[in-house]
Amino acid sequence: MTAEEWVRRFAAEVGAQPPSDEELDQILKLAAIAAHGSERTAAPVACWIGGQTGRSAGSLREIAKGISPAADD
């Protein structure tokens, strides 16, 4: 099963919409910034926290870049 298939299935099981391609790209960039700016475990936790805020993934990514200014896009 691919990651895309797994995410779609998980979203269906929890009654949510899976992310669009653009949203997925932003989420993965957020995770990369968190993982490279700290320990790898910061990535899923940052995504979980961000998901509770209602902010866009792009907005969360910009905030994460402010915490880790050396982060690449």
HTML snippet that shows the backbone in 3Dmol.js (N, CA, C, O; Angstrom):
<script src="https://3Dmol.org/build/3Dmol-min.js"></script>
<div id="view" style="width:600px;height:400px;position:relative"></div>
<script>
const pdb = `
ATOM      1  N   MET A   1       0.847  -1.166   0.000  1.00  0.00           N
ATOM      2  CA  MET A   1       0.000   0.000   0.000  1.00  0.00           C
ATOM      3  C   MET A   1       0.900   1.240   0.000  1.00  0.00           C
ATOM      4  O   MET A   1       1.847   1.327   0.782  1.00  0.00           O
ATOM      5  N   THR A   2       0.603   2.179  -0.867  1.00  0.00           N
ATOM      6  CA  THR A   2       1.388   3.407  -0.924  1.00  0.00           C
ATOM      7  C   THR A   2       0.983   4.342   0.219  1.00  0.00           C
ATOM      8  O   THR A   2      -0.052   4.149   0.856  1.00  0.00           O
ATOM      9  N   ALA A   3       1.805   5.343   0.463  1.00  0.00           N
ATOM     10  CA  ALA A   3       1.475   6.339   1.490  1.00  0.00           C
ATOM     11  C   ALA A   3       0.181   7.059   1.127  1.00  0.00           C
ATOM     12  O   ALA A   3      -0.646   7.322   2.000  1.00  0.00           O
ATOM     13  N   GLU A   4      -0.001   7.378  -0.136  1.00  0.00           N
ATOM     14  CA  GLU A   4      -1.221   8.066  -0.575  1.00  0.00           C
ATOM     15  C   GLU A   4      -2.461   7.211  -0.317  1.00  0.00           C
ATOM     16  O   GLU A   4      -3.485   7.712   0.147  1.00  0.00           O
ATOM     17  N   GLU A   5      -2.359   5.928  -0.619  1.00  0.00           N
ATOM     18  CA  GLU A   5      -3.484   5.020  -0.376  1.00  0.00           C
ATOM     19  C   GLU A   5      -3.779   4.916   1.122  1.00  0.00           C
ATOM     20  O   GLU A   5      -4.938   4.928   1.538  1.00  0.00           O
ATOM     21  N   TRP A   6      -2.719   4.815   1.922  1.00  0.00           N
ATOM     22  CA  TRP A   6      -2.894   4.697   3.359  1.00  0.00           C
ATOM     23  C   TRP A   6      -3.567   5.939   3.919  1.00  0.00           C
ATOM     24  O   TRP A   6      -4.494   5.840   4.723  1.00  0.00           O
ATOM     25  N   VAL A   7      -3.099   7.113   3.495  1.00  0.00           N
ATOM     26  CA  VAL A   7      -3.668   8.373   3.982  1.00  0.00           C
ATOM     27  C   VAL A   7      -5.136   8.477   3.590  1.00  0.00           C
ATOM     28  O   VAL A   7      -5.963   8.881   4.407  1.00  0.00           O
ATOM     29  N   ARG A   8      -5.472   8.121   2.360  1.00  0.00           N
ATOM     30  CA  ARG A   8      -6.877   8.156   1.929  1.00  0.00           C
ATOM     31  C   ARG A   8      -7.738   7.231   2.772  1.00  0.00           C
ATOM     32  O   ARG A   8      -8.844   7.588   3.177  1.00  0.00           O
ATOM     33  N   ARG A   9      -7.220   6.046   3.029  1.00  0.00           N
ATOM     34  CA  ARG A   9      -7.970   5.081   3.826  1.00  0.00           C
ATOM     35  C   ARG A   9      -8.145   5.540   5.266  1.00  0.00           C
ATOM     36  O   ARG A   9      -9.219   5.402   5.853  1.00  0.00           O
ATOM     37  N   PHE A  10      -7.073   6.087   5.824  1.00  0.00           N
ATOM     38  CA  PHE A  10      -7.129   6.607   7.190  1.00  0.00           C
ATOM     39  C   PHE A  10      -8.137   7.745   7.275  1.00  0.00           C
ATOM     40  O   PHE A  10      -8.949   7.792   8.199  1.00  0.00           O
ATOM     41  N   ALA A  11      -8.087   8.657   6.316  1.00  0.00           N
ATOM     42  CA  ALA A  11      -9.031   9.783   6.295  1.00  0.00           C
ATOM     43  C   ALA A  11     -10.470   9.275   6.231  1.00  0.00           C
ATOM     44  O   ALA A  11     -11.343   9.778   6.939  1.00  0.00           O
ATOM     45  N   ALA A  12     -10.712   8.288   5.391  1.00  0.00           N
ATOM     46  CA  ALA A  12     -12.061   7.730   5.272  1.00  0.00           C
ATOM     47  C   ALA A  12     -12.516   7.102   6.591  1.00  0.00           C
ATOM     48  O   ALA A  12     -13.669   7.260   6.992  1.00  0.00           O
ATOM     49  N   GLU A  13     -11.615   6.398   7.256  1.00  0.00           N
ATOM     50  CA  GLU A  13     -11.951   5.730   8.516  1.00  0.00           C
ATOM     51  C   GLU A  13     -12.283   6.716   9.628  1.00  0.00           C
ATOM     52  O   GLU A  13     -13.134   6.438  10.473  1.00  0.00           O
ATOM     53  N   VAL A  14     -11.612   7.872   9.629  1.00  0.00           N
ATOM     54  CA  VAL A  14     -11.855   8.844  10.699  1.00  0.00           C
ATOM     55  C   VAL A  14     -12.872   9.912  10.298  1.00  0.00           C
ATOM     56  O   VAL A  14     -13.171  10.816  11.078  1.00  0.00           O
ATOM     57  N   GLY A  15     -13.401   9.801   9.077  1.00  0.00           N
ATOM     58  CA  GLY A  15     -14.420  10.737   8.620  1.00  0.00           C
ATOM     59  C   GLY A  15     -13.895  12.098   8.227  1.00  0.00           C
ATOM     60  O   GLY A  15     -14.568  13.108   8.430  1.00  0.00           O
ATOM     61  N   ALA A  16     -12.701  12.137   7.666  1.00  0.00           N
ATOM     62  CA  ALA A  16     -12.083  13.396   7.250  1.00  0.00           C
ATOM     63  C   ALA A  16     -11.721  13.333   5.774  1.00  0.00           C
ATOM     64  O   ALA A  16     -11.669  12.257   5.178  1.00  0.00           O
ATOM     65  N   GLN A  17     -11.475  14.482   5.202  1.00  0.00           N
ATOM     66  CA  GLN A  17     -11.010  14.555   3.825  1.00  0.00           C
ATOM     67  C   GLN A  17      -9.493  14.417   3.809  1.00  0.00           C
ATOM     68  O   GLN A  17      -8.820  15.008   4.654  1.00  0.00           O
ATOM     69  N   PRO A  18      -8.942  13.660   2.881  1.00  0.00           N
ATOM     70  CA  PRO A  18      -7.484  13.607   2.783  1.00  0.00           C
ATOM     71  C   PRO A  18      -6.970  14.944   2.253  1.00  0.00           C
ATOM     72  O   PRO A  18      -7.720  15.680   1.612  1.00  0.00           O
ATOM     73  N   PRO A  19      -5.717  15.264   2.508  1.00  0.00           N
ATOM     74  CA  PRO A  19      -5.184  16.532   2.019  1.00  0.00           C
ATOM     75  C   PRO A  19      -5.090  16.545   0.492  1.00  0.00           C
ATOM     76  O   PRO A  19      -4.884  15.514  -0.149  1.00  0.00           O
ATOM     77  N   SER A  20      -5.248  17.737  -0.061  1.00  0.00           N
ATOM     78  CA  SER A  20      -5.027  17.903  -1.503  1.00  0.00           C
ATOM     79  C   SER A  20      -3.530  17.751  -1.762  1.00  0.00           C
ATOM     80  O   SER A  20      -2.736  17.706  -0.823  1.00  0.00           O
ATOM     81  N   ASP A  21      -3.153  17.674  -3.018  1.00  0.00           N
ATOM     82  CA  ASP A  21      -1.723  17.565  -3.352  1.00  0.00           C
ATOM     83  C   ASP A  21      -0.947  18.754  -2.801  1.00  0.00           C
ATOM     84  O   ASP A  21       0.153  18.583  -2.275  1.00  0.00           O
ATOM     85  N   GLU A  22      -1.506  19.961  -2.916  1.00  0.00           N
ATOM     86  CA  GLU A  22      -0.842  21.166  -2.400  1.00  0.00           C
ATOM     87  C   GLU A  22      -0.735  21.114  -0.881  1.00  0.00           C
ATOM     88  O   GLU A  22       0.314  21.434  -0.321  1.00  0.00           O
ATOM     89  N   GLU A  23      -1.813  20.713  -0.211  1.00  0.00           N
ATOM     90  CA  GLU A  23      -1.783  20.604   1.247  1.00  0.00           C
ATOM     91  C   GLU A  23      -0.768  19.562   1.701  1.00  0.00           C
ATOM     92  O   GLU A  23      -0.036  19.776   2.667  1.00  0.00           O
ATOM     93  N   LEU A  24      -0.730  18.440   1.003  1.00  0.00           N
ATOM     94  CA  LEU A  24       0.226  17.391   1.344  1.00  0.00           C
ATOM     95  C   LEU A  24       1.655  17.902   1.210  1.00  0.00           C
ATOM     96  O   LEU A  24       2.497  17.633   2.067  1.00  0.00           O
ATOM     97  N   ASP A  25       1.929  18.635   0.142  1.00  0.00           N
ATOM     98  CA  ASP A  25       3.257  19.218  -0.060  1.00  0.00           C
ATOM     99  C   ASP A  25       3.617  20.138   1.106  1.00  0.00           C
ATOM    100  O   ASP A  25       4.734  20.075   1.618  1.00  0.00           O
ATOM    101  N   GLN A  26       2.688  20.987   1.527  1.00  0.00           N
ATOM    102  CA  GLN A  26       2.938  21.907   2.635  1.00  0.00           C
ATOM    103  C   GLN A  26       3.136  21.158   3.954  1.00  0.00           C
ATOM    104  O   GLN A  26       3.993  21.527   4.758  1.00  0.00           O
ATOM    105  N   ILE A  27       2.347  20.113   4.172  1.00  0.00           N
ATOM    106  CA  ILE A  27       2.479  19.309   5.392  1.00  0.00           C
ATOM    107  C   ILE A  27       3.853  18.654   5.446  1.00  0.00           C
ATOM    108  O   ILE A  27       4.513  18.665   6.485  1.00  0.00           O
ATOM    109  N   LEU A  28       4.279  18.085   4.325  1.00  0.00           N
ATOM    110  CA  LEU A  28       5.586  17.428   4.292  1.00  0.00           C
ATOM    111  C   LEU A  28       6.712  18.426   4.489  1.00  0.00           C
ATOM    112  O   LEU A  28       7.722  18.106   5.116  1.00  0.00           O
ATOM    113  N   LYS A  29       6.552  19.631   3.962  1.00  0.00           N
ATOM    114  CA  LYS A  29       7.562  20.673   4.184  1.00  0.00           C
ATOM    115  C   LYS A  29       7.595  21.081   5.653  1.00  0.00           C
ATOM    116  O   LYS A  29       8.671  21.279   6.219  1.00  0.00           O
ATOM    117  N   LEU A  30       6.418  21.209   6.276  1.00  0.00           N
ATOM    118  CA  LEU A  30       6.363  21.515   7.711  1.00  0.00           C
ATOM    119  C   LEU A  30       7.084  20.427   8.500  1.00  0.00           C
ATOM    120  O   LEU A  30       7.894  20.723   9.379  1.00  0.00           O
ATOM    121  N   ALA A  31       6.793  19.186   8.188  1.00  0.00           N
ATOM    122  CA  ALA A  31       7.428  18.066   8.894  1.00  0.00           C
ATOM    123  C   ALA A  31       8.946  18.095   8.716  1.00  0.00           C
ATOM    124  O   ALA A  31       9.688  17.825   9.660  1.00  0.00           O
ATOM    125  N   ALA A  32       9.403  18.418   7.518  1.00  0.00           N
ATOM    126  CA  ALA A  32      10.845  18.475   7.259  1.00  0.00           C
ATOM    127  C   ALA A  32      11.507  19.580   8.077  1.00  0.00           C
ATOM    128  O   ALA A  32      12.587  19.383   8.635  1.00  0.00           O
ATOM    129  N   ILE A  33      10.861  20.735   8.147  1.00  0.00           N
ATOM    130  CA  ILE A  33      11.419  21.840   8.926  1.00  0.00           C
ATOM    131  C   ILE A  33      11.524  21.445  10.393  1.00  0.00           C
ATOM    132  O   ILE A  33      12.551  21.676  11.030  1.00  0.00           O
ATOM    133  N   ALA A  34      10.461  20.851  10.929  1.00  0.00           N
ATOM    134  CA  ALA A  34      10.468  20.432  12.331  1.00  0.00           C
ATOM    135  C   ALA A  34      11.533  19.372  12.587  1.00  0.00           C
ATOM    136  O   ALA A  34      12.246  19.436  13.589  1.00  0.00           O
ATOM    137  N   ALA A  35      11.641  18.406  11.693  1.00  0.00           N
ATOM    138  CA  ALA A  35      12.595  17.315  11.875  1.00  0.00           C
ATOM    139  C   ALA A  35      14.038  17.792  11.775  1.00  0.00           C
ATOM    140  O   ALA A  35      14.907  17.307  12.499  1.00  0.00           O
ATOM    141  N   HIS A  36      14.295  18.744  10.878  1.00  0.00           N
ATOM    142  CA  HIS A  36      15.665  19.225  10.709  1.00  0.00           C
ATOM    143  C   HIS A  36      16.028  20.320  11.707  1.00  0.00           C
ATOM    144  O   HIS A  36      17.208  20.562  11.961  1.00  0.00           O
ATOM    145  N   GLY A  37      15.016  20.986  12.276  1.00  0.00           N
ATOM    146  CA  GLY A  37      15.279  22.040  13.236  1.00  0.00           C
ATOM    147  C   GLY A  37      15.414  21.528  14.655  1.00  0.00           C
ATOM    148  O   GLY A  37      15.809  22.271  15.554  1.00  0.00           O
ATOM    149  N   SER A  38      15.089  20.271  14.860  1.00  0.00           N
ATOM    150  CA  SER A  38      15.113  19.670  16.188  1.00  0.00           C
ATOM    151  C   SER A  38      15.394  18.184  16.014  1.00  0.00           C
ATOM    152  O   SER A  38      16.211  17.782  15.186  1.00  0.00           O
ATOM    153  N   GLU A  39      14.710  17.390  16.799  1.00  0.00           N
ATOM    154  CA  GLU A  39      14.796  15.942  16.641  1.00  0.00           C
ATOM    155  C   GLU A  39      13.693  15.493  15.690  1.00  0.00           C
ATOM    156  O   GLU A  39      12.694  16.194  15.526  1.00  0.00           O
ATOM    157  N   ARG A  40      13.861  14.343  15.070  1.00  0.00           N
ATOM    158  CA  ARG A  40      12.880  13.837  14.101  1.00  0.00           C
ATOM    159  C   ARG A  40      11.487  13.723  14.694  1.00  0.00           C
ATOM    160  O   ARG A  40      10.497  13.901  13.984  1.00  0.00           O
ATOM    161  N   THR A  41      11.396  13.432  15.976  1.00  0.00           N
ATOM    162  CA  THR A  41      10.082  13.266  16.591  1.00  0.00           C
ATOM    163  C   THR A  41       9.277  14.566  16.604  1.00  0.00           C
ATOM    164  O   THR A  41       8.063  14.534  16.806  1.00  0.00           O
ATOM    165  N   ALA A  42       9.930  15.697  16.393  1.00  0.00           N
ATOM    166  CA  ALA A  42       9.210  16.972  16.352  1.00  0.00           C
ATOM    167  C   ALA A  42       8.293  17.045  15.134  1.00  0.00           C
ATOM    168  O   ALA A  42       7.298  17.770  15.161  1.00  0.00           O
ATOM    169  N   ALA A  43       8.600  16.319  14.079  1.00  0.00           N
ATOM    170  CA  ALA A  43       7.810  16.393  12.839  1.00  0.00           C
ATOM    171  C   ALA A  43       6.364  15.948  13.020  1.00  0.00           C
ATOM    172  O   ALA A  43       5.458  16.725  12.718  1.00  0.00           O
ATOM    173  N   PRO A  44       6.107  14.732  13.499  1.00  0.00           N
ATOM    174  CA  PRO A  44       4.701  14.346  13.645  1.00  0.00           C
ATOM    175  C   PRO A  44       3.977  15.155  14.714  1.00  0.00           C
ATOM    176  O   PRO A  44       2.780  15.416  14.598  1.00  0.00           O
ATOM    177  N   VAL A  45       4.704  15.549  15.754  1.00  0.00           N
ATOM    178  CA  VAL A  45       4.065  16.323  16.815  1.00  0.00           C
ATOM    179  C   VAL A  45       3.693  17.709  16.303  1.00  0.00           C
ATOM    180  O   VAL A  45       2.610  18.207  16.608  1.00  0.00           O
ATOM    181  N   ALA A  46       4.568  18.333  15.535  1.00  0.00           N
ATOM    182  CA  ALA A  46       4.262  19.645  14.953  1.00  0.00           C
ATOM    183  C   ALA A  46       3.048  19.550  14.032  1.00  0.00           C
ATOM    184  O   ALA A  46       2.193  20.436  14.045  1.00  0.00           O
ATOM    185  N   CYS A  47       2.966  18.501  13.244  1.00  0.00           N
ATOM    186  CA  CYS A  47       1.811  18.324  12.355  1.00  0.00           C
ATOM    187  C   CYS A  47       0.538  18.105  13.163  1.00  0.00           C
ATOM    188  O   CYS A  47      -0.517  18.628  12.803  1.00  0.00           O
ATOM    189  N   TRP A  48       0.618  17.358  14.228  1.00  0.00           N
ATOM    190  CA  TRP A  48      -0.547  17.120  15.080  1.00  0.00           C
ATOM    191  C   TRP A  48      -1.009  18.424  15.723  1.00  0.00           C
ATOM    192  O   TRP A  48      -2.201  18.732  15.719  1.00  0.00           O
ATOM    193  N   ILE A  49      -0.071  19.189  16.273  1.00  0.00           N
ATOM    194  CA  ILE A  49      -0.418  20.474  16.879  1.00  0.00           C
ATOM    195  C   ILE A  49      -1.019  21.400  15.832  1.00  0.00           C
ATOM    196  O   ILE A  49      -2.050  22.030  16.066  1.00  0.00           O
ATOM    197  N   GLY A  50      -0.370  21.477  14.681  1.00  0.00           N
ATOM    198  CA  GLY A  50      -0.861  22.340  13.614  1.00  0.00           C
ATOM    199  C   GLY A  50      -2.257  21.974  13.171  1.00  0.00           C
ATOM    200  O   GLY A  50      -3.061  22.852  12.855  1.00  0.00           O
ATOM    201  N   GLY A  51      -2.555  20.688  13.145  1.00  0.00           N
ATOM    202  CA  GLY A  51      -3.876  20.228  12.743  1.00  0.00           C
ATOM    203  C   GLY A  51      -4.979  20.679  13.688  1.00  0.00           C
ATOM    204  O   GLY A  51      -6.142  20.763  13.295  1.00  0.00           O
ATOM    205  N   GLN A  52      -4.623  20.963  14.913  1.00  0.00           N
ATOM    206  CA  GLN A  52      -5.611  21.415  15.894  1.00  0.00           C
ATOM    207  C   GLN A  52      -5.917  22.909  15.785  1.00  0.00           C
ATOM    208  O   GLN A  52      -6.903  23.384  16.348  1.00  0.00           O
ATOM    209  N   THR A  53      -5.082  23.640  15.067  1.00  0.00           N
ATOM    210  CA  THR A  53      -5.224  25.098  15.039  1.00  0.00           C
ATOM    211  C   THR A  53      -6.204  25.609  13.991  1.00  0.00           C
ATOM    212  O   THR A  53      -6.730  26.714  14.125  1.00  0.00           O
ATOM    213  N   GLY A  54      -6.452  24.829  12.964  1.00  0.00           N
ATOM    214  CA  GLY A  54      -7.300  25.299  11.871  1.00  0.00           C
ATOM    215  C   GLY A  54      -6.553  26.184  10.881  1.00  0.00           C
ATOM    216  O   GLY A  54      -7.150  26.668   9.920  1.00  0.00           O
ATOM    217  N   ARG A  55      -5.266  26.402  11.097  1.00  0.00           N
ATOM    218  CA  ARG A  55      -4.465  27.208  10.165  1.00  0.00           C
ATOM    219  C   ARG A  55      -4.105  26.378   8.938  1.00  0.00           C
ATOM    220  O   ARG A  55      -4.112  25.148   8.985  1.00  0.00           O
ATOM    221  N   SER A  56      -3.794  27.054   7.855  1.00  0.00           N
ATOM    222  CA  SER A  56      -3.371  26.357   6.645  1.00  0.00           C
ATOM    223  C   SER A  56      -1.980  25.763   6.869  1.00  0.00           C
ATOM    224  O   SER A  56      -1.214  26.241   7.705  1.00  0.00           O
ATOM    225  N   ALA A  57      -1.675  24.730   6.117  1.00  0.00           N
ATOM    226  CA  ALA A  57      -0.353  24.106   6.226  1.00  0.00           C
ATOM    227  C   ALA A  57       0.738  25.092   5.826  1.00  0.00           C
ATOM    228  O   ALA A  57       1.825  25.082   6.404  1.00  0.00           O
ATOM    229  N   GLY A  58       0.460  25.941   4.845  1.00  0.00           N
ATOM    230  CA  GLY A  58       1.436  26.952   4.435  1.00  0.00           C
ATOM    231  C   GLY A  58       1.726  27.939   5.556  1.00  0.00           C
ATOM    232  O   GLY A  58       2.876  28.321   5.770  1.00  0.00           O
ATOM    233  N   SER A  59       0.682  28.352   6.271  1.00  0.00           N
ATOM    234  CA  SER A  59       0.853  29.267   7.396  1.00  0.00           C
ATOM    235  C   SER A  59       1.677  28.614   8.499  1.00  0.00           C
ATOM    236  O   SER A  59       2.562  29.245   9.079  1.00  0.00           O
ATOM    237  N   LEU A  60       1.386  27.359   8.784  1.00  0.00           N
ATOM    238  CA  LEU A  60       2.144  26.628   9.800  1.00  0.00           C
ATOM    239  C   LEU A  60       3.601  26.480   9.395  1.00  0.00           C
ATOM    240  O   LEU A  60       4.498  26.569  10.234  1.00  0.00           O
ATOM    241  N   ARG A  61       3.834  26.256   8.111  1.00  0.00           N
ATOM    242  CA  ARG A  61       5.204  26.128   7.609  1.00  0.00           C
ATOM    243  C   ARG A  61       5.973  27.423   7.833  1.00  0.00           C
ATOM    244  O   ARG A  61       7.135  27.388   8.236  1.00  0.00           O
ATOM    245  N   GLU A  62       5.343  28.562   7.579  1.00  0.00           N
ATOM    246  CA  GLU A  62       6.005  29.850   7.783  1.00  0.00           C
ATOM    247  C   GLU A  62       6.353  30.054   9.260  1.00  0.00           C
ATOM    248  O   GLU A  62       7.426  30.566   9.580  1.00  0.00           O
ATOM    249  N   ILE A  63       5.461  29.659  10.147  1.00  0.00           N
ATOM    250  CA  ILE A  63       5.734  29.762  11.582  1.00  0.00           C
ATOM    251  C   ILE A  63       6.915  28.866  11.946  1.00  0.00           C
ATOM    252  O   ILE A  63       7.807  29.281  12.686  1.00  0.00           O
ATOM    253  N   ALA A  64       6.920  27.642  11.428  1.00  0.00           N
ATOM    254  CA  ALA A  64       8.013  26.705  11.708  1.00  0.00           C
ATOM    255  C   ALA A  64       9.341  27.245  11.193  1.00  0.00           C
ATOM    256  O   ALA A  64      10.373  27.085  11.844  1.00  0.00           O
ATOM    257  N   LYS A  65       9.318  27.886  10.024  1.00  0.00           N
ATOM    258  CA  LYS A  65      10.547  28.478   9.484  1.00  0.00           C
ATOM    259  C   LYS A  65      11.061  29.576  10.401  1.00  0.00           C
ATOM    260  O   LYS A  65      12.273  29.765  10.510  1.00  0.00           O
ATOM    261  N   GLY A  66      10.163  30.307  11.067  1.00  0.00           N
ATOM    262  CA  GLY A  66      10.574  31.342  11.998  1.00  0.00           C
ATOM    263  C   GLY A  66      11.265  30.772  13.218  1.00  0.00           C
ATOM    264  O   GLY A  66      12.135  31.416  13.805  1.00  0.00           O
ATOM    265  N   ILE A  67      10.880  29.560  13.603  1.00  0.00           N
ATOM    266  CA  ILE A  67      11.512  28.890  14.748  1.00  0.00           C
ATOM    267  C   ILE A  67      12.855  28.294  14.327  1.00  0.00           C
ATOM    268  O   ILE A  67      13.797  28.243  15.119  1.00  0.00           O
ATOM    269  N   SER A  68      12.932  27.846  13.080  1.00  0.00           N
ATOM    270  CA  SER A  68      14.138  27.233  12.531  1.00  0.00           C
ATOM    271  C   SER A  68      14.576  28.046  11.325  1.00  0.00           C
ATOM    272  O   SER A  68      14.409  27.590  10.194  1.00  0.00           O
ATOM    273  N   PRO A  69      15.141  29.256  11.532  1.00  0.00           N
ATOM    274  CA  PRO A  69      15.423  30.148  10.406  1.00  0.00           C
ATOM    275  C   PRO A  69      16.370  29.584   9.360  1.00  0.00           C
ATOM    276  O   PRO A  69      16.371  30.065   8.227  1.00  0.00           O
ATOM    277  N   ALA A  70      17.168  28.592   9.691  1.00  0.00           N
ATOM    278  CA  ALA A  70      18.086  28.013   8.720  1.00  0.00           C
ATOM    279  C   ALA A  70      17.399  26.986   7.831  1.00  0.00           C
ATOM    280  O   ALA A  70      18.032  26.394   6.957  1.00  0.00           O
ATOM    281  N   ALA A  71      16.105  26.774   8.052  1.00  0.00           N
ATOM    282  CA  ALA A  71      15.372  25.746   7.301  1.00  0.00           C
ATOM    283  C   ALA A  71      15.266  26.116   5.836  1.00  0.00           C
ATOM    284  O   ALA A  71      15.047  27.273   5.479  1.00  0.00           O
ATOM    285  N   ASP A  72      15.427  25.110   5.000  1.00  0.00           N
ATOM    286  CA  ASP A  72      15.263  25.276   3.546  1.00  0.00           C
ATOM    287  C   ASP A  72      13.841  25.005   3.169  1.00  0.00           C
ATOM    288  O   ASP A  72      13.132  24.300   3.887  1.00  0.00           O
ATOM    289  N   ASP A  73      13.398  25.558   2.038  1.00  0.00           N
ATOM    290  CA  ASP A  73      12.052  25.269   1.500  1.00  0.00           C
ATOM    291  C   ASP A  73      12.054  23.957   0.788  1.00  0.00           C
ATOM    292  O   ASP A  73      11.021  23.536   0.267  1.00  0.00           O
TER     293      ASP A  73
END
`;
const viewer = $3Dmol.createViewer("view");
viewer.addModel(pdb, "pdb");
viewer.setStyle({}, {cartoon: {color: "spectrum"}});
viewer.zoomTo();
viewer.render();
</script>
